[in-house]
Every structure is written in structure tokens, then in C-alpha cells.
């Protein structure tokens, strides 16, 4: 694997485990997070995980909202 590929992988992994863009940018030695974004690869597995989290949050919020505002049947 080429050194540049290792750099890209390291940056991607740091963000996948919860590192913020600013943290990863500093560690990588980038002047700003825009450059770090160019190195970050968002894998399909991660995209799917984020989608599931959003769907779960939406379902939870819909349930909470329904409990707060029950529909009254006349």
C-alpha cells in the first residue's frame, strides 16, 4: 500500500471511531478541515449505519410526539 493510501486510511479510521474533523485535521497536519474532507472516505457500511441511526431517531421522535399529542376520537 502506498504511503498516501495509508494516510487516507488513517484519516478515515479516525473519523469512523468518533474523531471530529478538527481533531483529525490537527493530527494530519492539515491547515483546515476542508483538506481533511478530501482525504476522508465514507464507506458504504458507515453510510448504512448512519442511515439506521437517523431512522431510529425519527421513529423514537414520532413515538414521543404521538404520546405528547394523542389523537382524540370524537
Beta strands, then each sheet from edge to edge (+ up, - down):
end
